Amino acid sequence: MIRRWFTAVLGPLLLLTPGSLTAASAAEAPAPLRVMTRNLYLGADLAPVLAAGNPQALVAAVTAVYANVQATNFPERAEALADEIAGSDPHLVGLQEAVLWRSQTPAGPGSATHVEYDFLQILLDKLASRGKHYAAVGTVTVGSDFEAPRSLPGGGLQDIRLTDRDVLLARTDLPARVFSVANPQAARFQAHVPICRPLFGCVPPGNVPIRVERGWVAADATLSGNTTRVVTTHLEPASPTVQEAQADELLAGPLNTTLRTVLLGDLNSAAGGVGATPGTATQSYNHLLAAGFTDAWTATRPGNPGATCCQAANLINPTSSLTQRIDYVLFRGSGVTALASNRVGDTQADRTPSGLWPSDHAGVRSLLLLR
């Protein structure tokens, strides 16, 4: 995996070294910005929980979902994810589904506070153990904050709470004159999906539904004097209308700048107007291209499908089931050139010792030349 990355990266860079440049101009060549987008996978498919029609079905669904979260073993997967990041030392990493799982035993009033899995902190700790220094420069809590009871193996009920987050990581080990990050921003989209079920609101009439919200995180990164706004996001998969409205909010909000811009994320919108949810069509990806963005993957890997989604919910499918490309590095602005792009977490060699895929998505990392 690392060899494949360096082959792809060093090839274009060799075009900029002596023979084509003088020694003086080579020394002044701008440094490439290394970026990565990575959906960590929250650990289970939540559809059974949202479909529950009565309290007994809800408890059964939460019990099954949380068992899958435990089986997909994020601490083990985080070893593979940390290896992906350590293999290329990206300046910035956009994370989606960097979730926080908490519990309360026994189930009851109040909110669960006991931390079971903090995906962000676990990943940062794995990176630190490899001598890699990263910090979250911005975080947005998205997808609502769900809490519901599950059955314990020995009897009784335990509340399980899921808090979903999108995060922008940045390296902290480089001198400020080389790389720095400023102006962190984060917000939720106005466009969202309301969940109307008997157990989740809207019944009887007048009850407030659960809001499934998404958001974005942005920061202005300066590399060797070149400043670029970098934004990470995770757009809504369930409603094409809501998703396209969220993409428009990005264009009117953090992407509305005179700075060069890089967008990292799981857009849930594939090229050709296909949505992440089977049978849906969405134009979010096309809207961003129409607004002047370039897809780093197609710019450097023309003709390569580069699918990034999705493995089985239990992450133990024997052969990869990636069929859609919905995770992207997009860029816009003068003086930005994509040198290389690669997927991570997509080969058998990337699987964990127990056979888990690192995530239900593959990640994408790109090398961008800023001139």
C-alpha positions in Angstrom: 0.0 0.0 0.0 2.7 2.5 1.0 4.8 1.5 -2.1 1.8 2.1 -4.3 1.3 5.5 -2.8 4.9 6.6 -3.2 5.1 5.3 -6.7 2.1 7.4 -7.7 3.3 10.4 -5.8 7.0 10.4 -6.7 6.4 9.8 -10.3 4.7 13.3 -10.9 7.2 14.9 -8.6 10.1 13.6 -10.6 8.8 15.6 -13.5 9.7 18.7 -11.4 13.2 17.8 -10.6 16.5 18.6 -12.4 16.5 18.0 -16.0 13.3 20.1 -16.3 14.2 22.7 -13.6 17.4 24.4 -12.7 18.8 23.7 -9.3 17.7 27.1 -8.1 14.1 26.8 -9.3 13.9 23.3 -8.0 14.8 24.5 -4.6 12.0 27.1 -4.8 9.4 24.6 -6.1 6.2 24.9 -4.0 5.5 22.1 -1.6 2.5 19.8 -2.3 -0.4 19.8 0.0 -1.3 16.3 1.1 -5.0 15.7 2.0 -7.1 12.7 2.8 -10.8 12.0 3.3 -11.9 9.0 5.5 -15.3 7.8 6.6 -14.5 5.8 9.8 -17.9 3.8 9.8 -19.9 4.1 13.0 -19.9 0.3 13.3 -23.4 -0.7 12.3 -26.4 0.0 10.1 -28.9 2.0 12.1 -31.9 1.3 9.8 -33.4 -1.4 12.1 -33.5 1.1 15.0 -35.2 3.7 13.0 -37.7 1.2 11.6 -38.8 -0.1 15.1 -42.5 0.2 15.6 -42.9 -0.5 19.3 -40.7 -0.4 22.4 -40.0 -4.1 22.3 -38.8 -3.9 18.7 -36.7 -0.9 19.6 -34.9 -2.7 22.4 -34.3 -5.7 20.1 -33.0 -3.5 17.3 -30.6 -1.5 19.6 -29.3 -4.8 21.1 -28.5 -6.1 17.6 -27.0 -2.9 16.4 -24.7 -2.4 19.4 -23.6 -6.1 19.1 -22.5 -5.3 15.6 -20.6 -2.2 16.8 -18.7 -4.4 19.3 -18.1 -7.0 16.6 -16.7 -4.5 14.2 -14.1 -3.6 16.8 -13.1 0.0 16.2 -9.9 -0.2 18.4 -8.7 -2.9 16.0 -9.8 -1.1 12.9 -8.1 2.1 14.2 -4.8 0.3 13.9 -5.3 -0.1 10.2 -6.7 3.4 9.8 -3.7 4.9 11.6 -1.4 3.0 9.3 -3.2 4.5 6.3 -2.6 8.0 7.7 0.9 7.4 8.8 1.8 6.0 5.4 1.5 9.4 3.7 1.5 12.0 6.5 -1.3 14.1 5.1 -1.3 17.7 6.3 -5.1 17.5 6.7 -7.6 14.7 7.1 -11.3 15.0 6.8 -13.1 12.4 9.0 -16.7 11.4 8.8 -18.6 9.2 11.3 -16.0 9.9 14.0 -18.6 8.8 16.5 -18.8 8.7 20.3 -20.6 5.7 21.8 -21.7 6.2 25.5 -23.8 4.1 27.9 -25.8 4.3 31.1 -26.4 1.3 33.3 -29.1 0.7 34.3 -31.2 2.4 31.7 -33.2 5.3 33.0 -33.7 9.1 33.1 -30.9 11.4 32.1 -28.3 11.1 29.3 -25.7 8.4 29.1 -22.2 9.7 29.9 -20.0 6.6 30.3 -17.7 6.5 27.2 -17.6 3.1 25.5 -15.9 4.1 22.3 -14.6 7.5 21.3 -13.5 6.9 17.7 -11.7 10.3 17.5 -9.6 9.8 20.6 -8.8 6.2 19.8 -7.6 7.2 16.3 -5.5 10.0 17.7 -3.9 7.7 20.3 -3.0 5.2 17.6 -1.4 7.9 15.5 0.5 9.1 18.5 1.8 5.6 19.2 3.3 5.8 15.6 5.0 9.1 16.3 2.4 11.0 14.3 1.1 14.3 15.7 -2.4 15.4 14.8 -5.1 17.4 16.4 -8.7 18.2 15.7 -8.9 21.8 14.4 -12.6 21.7 14.1 -15.5 19.4 15.0 -19.3 19.4 14.3 -21.8 17.2 16.0 -24.2 15.9 13.3 -26.8 13.2 12.7 -28.6 14.0 15.9 -27.8 12.5 19.4 -29.6 9.2 19.7 -30.1 7.3 22.9 -32.2 4.1 23.4 -32.1 1.0 25.6 -30.6 -2.4 24.8 -30.8 -5.8 26.6 -27.8 -6.8 28.6 -26.6 -10.4 28.3 -27.1 -11.0 32.1 -30.5 -9.3 32.1 -31.7 -5.8 32.5 -31.4 -2.8 30.2 -28.6 -0.4 29.4 -29.0 2.9 27.6 -26.8 3.3 24.5 -26.1 6.7 23.2 -24.7 7.6 19.7 -23.2 11.0 19.0 -22.0 11.5 15.4 -19.2 13.9 14.5 -17.4 15.2 11.5 -13.8 16.3 12.2 -10.9 18.0 10.4 -7.5 16.8 11.6 -4.3 18.7 11.0 -0.7 18.0 11.6 0.8 19.7 14.6 4.5 18.7 14.2 5.6 21.2 11.5 7.0 24.6 12.1 4.5 27.4 11.7 6.5 28.9 8.8 6.0 25.7 6.9 2.4 24.8 7.8 -0.2 26.4 9.9 -4.0 26.4 10.2 -6.2 29.3 11.1 -9.9 30.4 11.0 -11.5 27.1 12.0 -15.3 27.1 11.4 -18.0 24.5 11.8 -21.8 24.5 11.4 -24.8 22.3 10.7 -26.8 22.6 7.5 -30.2 24.2 7.6 -31.5 21.4 5.3 -32.1 18.2 7.2 -34.3 15.1 7.3 -37.0 14.8 10.0 -37.7 11.2 11.2 -41.4 10.8 11.9 -42.2 7.5 13.6 -44.5 6.6 16.5 -41.4 6.1 18.7 -39.5 9.2 17.4 -42.1 12.0 17.3 -44.7 13.3 14.9 -47.4 11.1 16.4 -49.7 12.3 17.8 -49.8 15.4 15.6 -47.8 18.3 16.9 -44.9 16.2 18.3 -41.5 17.4 17.2 -39.7 14.8 15.0 -36.0 13.8 15.4 -33.8 15.9 13.1 -31.2 14.0 11.3 -28.7 16.8 10.7 -25.4 17.0 8.8 -22.7 19.7 8.8 -19.3 20.8 7.7 -15.9 21.8 9.2 -13.5 24.3 7.6 -10.2 25.9 8.2 -7.7 28.0 6.3 -4.4 26.1 5.8 -1.2 27.8 4.9 1.6 25.7 3.4 4.9 27.5 2.6 3.0 30.8 2.2 0.1 29.4 0.1 -3.3 29.6 1.8 -6.1 27.2 0.9 -9.5 26.8 2.6 -10.1 23.1 3.3 -13.6 21.9 4.1 -14.8 18.5 5.1 -18.4 17.3 5.1 -20.8 14.3 5.0 -23.9 14.9 3.0 -27.3 13.3 3.6 -27.8 9.9 1.8 -31.6 9.4 2.5 -33.1 12.4 0.7 -31.6 13.6 -2.6 -33.5 16.9 -2.3 -32.0 17.6 1.2 -28.6 16.5 0.0 -28.6 18.8 -3.0 -29.7 21.7 -0.7 -26.8 20.9 1.6 -24.4 21.1 -1.3 -25.8 24.5 -2.2 -25.3 25.6 1.4 -21.7 24.6 1.1 -21.3 26.7 -2.1 -23.0 29.7 -0.5 -21.1 29.3 2.9 -17.6 28.0 3.5 -16.8 27.4 -0.2 -17.8 31.0 -1.0 -14.3 32.5 -0.7 -11.7 34.1 -2.9 -9.2 31.5 -1.4 -8.4 28.4 -3.2 -10.6 25.7 -1.9 -10.4 21.9 -1.2 -13.5 19.9 -0.4 -13.0 16.5 1.4 -15.9 14.2 2.2 -18.4 11.5 1.8 -20.9 13.3 -0.5 -23.2 10.3 -1.0 -23.5 11.4 -4.6 -21.8 9.4 -7.3 -20.8 10.7 -10.8 -23.5 10.3 -13.3 -26.2 11.5 -11.0 -26.5 8.3 -8.9 -27.2 8.4 -5.2 -25.7 6.3 -2.5 -29.1 4.9 -1.6 -30.2 2.3 -4.2 -32.6 3.7 -6.7 -32.0 7.4 -5.9 -30.6 10.0 -8.2 -28.7 13.1 -6.9 -27.0 15.9 -8.6 -24.8 17.2 -5.7 -21.5 16.0 -7.2 -22.5 17.5 -10.6 -23.5 20.8 -9.0 -20.1 21.1 -7.4 -18.3 20.4 -10.7 -20.6 23.0 -12.4 -19.5 25.5 -9.7 -15.9 25.1 -10.9 -14.6 22.3 -8.8 -12.2 19.6 -10.2 -12.3 16.0 -9.0 -8.7 15.1 -8.1 -9.4 11.4 -8.8 -10.6 11.8 -12.4 -7.9 14.4 -13.0 -5.2 11.9 -12.0 -6.8 8.5 -12.6 -8.9 8.9 -15.8 -10.9 5.8 -16.6 -10.3 4.2 -13.2 -13.7 3.7 -11.4 -12.2 4.2 -8.0 -15.2 2.8 -6.0 -15.2 3.7 -2.3 -18.5 2.3 -1.0 -19.5 0.0 0.5 -18.4 -3.1 2.4 -20.9 -5.3 4.3 -22.2 -3.9 7.6 -20.3 -6.6 9.5 -17.1 -5.8 7.6 -16.2 -9.5 7.1 -17.3 -9.9 3.5 -14.5 -12.1 2.0 -14.2 -10.1 -1.3 -14.5 -6.3 -1.6 -18.0 -5.1 -2.4 -17.1 -1.5 -3.3 -19.2 -0.5 -6.2 -19.8 3.3 -6.0 -17.4 6.3 -5.8 -19.0 8.7 -3.3 -15.9 9.9 -1.3 -14.0 12.7 -2.9 -11.2 15.2 -2.9 -12.4 18.2 -5.0 -10.5 21.5 -5.5 -11.0 24.9 -7.1 -8.9 27.9 -7.8 -6.0 29.1 -9.8 -2.6 27.5 -9.2 -3.9 24.2 -7.9 -2.9 21.0 -9.7 -3.7 17.4 -8.7 -0.5 15.3 -8.9 -1.8 12.0 -7.6 -4.7 10.3 -5.9 -5.0 6.9 -4.3 -7.5 4.8 -2.4 -6.7 3.3 1.0 -8.4 0.5 2.8 -9.5 -1.2 -0.4 -7.3 -4.3 -0.7 -7.1 -7.6 1.2 -3.7 -6.5 2.6 -5.4 -3.6 4.3 -7.7 -5.9 6.5 -7.1 -6.3 10.2 -5.7 -9.5 11.7 -9.2 -10.7 12.5 -10.3 -10.1 8.9 -12.2 -6.8 9.3 -12.1 -4.2 6.6 -10.8 -0.9 8.1 -14.2 0.7 7.3 -17.3 0.1 5.1 -15.7 2.8 2.8 -12.4 3.2 1.2 -10.6 6.4 1.8 -9.1 8.8 -0.8 -5.8 10.7 -0.4 -4.5 13.2 -2.9 -1.4 15.3 -3.5 -2.2 18.9 -4.6 0.5 21.2 -6.0 -0.1 24.8 -4.9 1.6 27.4 -7.1 
